[in-house]
């Protein structure tokens, strides 16, 4: 048991995980509300409603994870590309899952959407931490602000 707790402490930064949860809940709430509005009220097909909802959620999620969860201010274009690719996969997977679980009933689709979000959130955290935002943690440690280093003092100062 001590080995398990030591591994968790070493590999799971609780502050970062909490910030990931806040970011995820914020972007997921926006995603669910947009999906529900488009799929139920406007009766758009699942793929279109889900795509619009995920794109909006992706923008919110990227900005929150970059600036709040991983606290980084310098750009890493590769992280955005990987983030978009992962979320493109999430669109395909979650649309398939929603239609598989609840092909007809719009209210069941919303429940299936919530389930799909939970599944995607599990692999997103691992992918964000180990691949997409790994630059940020490696450059600055677990909770640093990642500001550029201060300029050296001027000569004679």
HUZI-V892130 format. One record per backbone hydrogen bond with DSSP energy under -0.5 kcal/mol. CO is the residue of the C=O (numbers start at 0). NH is the residue of the N-H. Records with the same first field share a line. If there is no record, write none. Layout:
CO = NH + NH
This chain:
0 = 4
1 = 5
2 = 6
3 = 7
4 = 8
5 = 9
6 = 10
7 = 11
10 = 12
11 = 13
12 = 16
13 = 17
14 = 18
15 = 19
16 = 20
17 = 21
18 = 22
19 = 23
20 = 24
21 = 25
22 = 26
23 = 27
24 = 28
25 = 29
26 = 30
27 = 31
28 = 32
29 = 33
30 = 34
31 = 35
32 = 36
33 = 37
34 = 38
35 = 39 + 40
36 = 40 + 41
37 = 43
44 = 48
45 = 49
46 = 50
47 = 51
48 = 52
49 = 53
50 = 54
51 = 55
52 = 56
53 = 57
54 = 58
55 = 59
56 = 60
57 = 61
58 = 62
59 = 63
60 = 64
61 = 65
62 = 66
63 = 67 + 68
64 = 69
65 = 71
75 = 78 + 79
76 = 80
77 = 81
78 = 82
79 = 83
80 = 84
81 = 85
82 = 86
83 = 87
84 = 88
85 = 89
86 = 90
87 = 91
88 = 92
89 = 93
90 = 94
91 = 95
92 = 96
93 = 97
94 = 98
95 = 99
96 = 100
97 = 101
104 = 108
105 = 109
106 = 110
107 = 111
108 = 112
109 = 113
110 = 114
111 = 115
112 = 116
113 = 117
114 = 118
115 = 119
116 = 120
117 = 121
118 = 122
119 = 123
120 = 124
121 = 125
122 = 126
123 = 127
124 = 128
125 = 129
126 = 130 + 131
127 = 132
130 = 133
132 = 135 + 136
133 = 137
134 = 138
135 = 139
136 = 140
153 = 156
